[in-house]
Each structure stands twice: as structure tokens, then as C-alpha cells.
Amino acid sequence: MTIQDEVLVYIDKHGMKKKYFASMIDVSPQMLSHWLLGRVQFKRNTLDKIFSVIRADK
């Protein structure tokens, strides 16, 4: 499972909108969408924020 898949599962599990998740990691909803589709790569600090959000739930 890719990190993008983990993010989608987290968003679905918590019933949140992608816009809200994007605000949690300090990126625009458009950038989150592009990243989820594999069009852009996030820098390490953004990936660290993603990991801290989704892994805090486990």
C-alpha cells in the first residue's frame, strides 16, 4: 500500500474532506489532489507531516 493509499484510507475512515486533510498538512487542496494522483512529489517535510497525522491514529 502506497502512502497515497494510506492517506485515502485515513480520510475515508475519519469521514473527512480532502480539503480538511490538506489544511492539516499545510498544502492546498489542489496540491494534495495532484500528489494523490502522482502528478507531483512532496518534499520531505510535507511527507513527515503526513506520516505524523496518519500514524498518530494507529
Beta strands, then each sheet from edge to edge (+ up, - down):
end
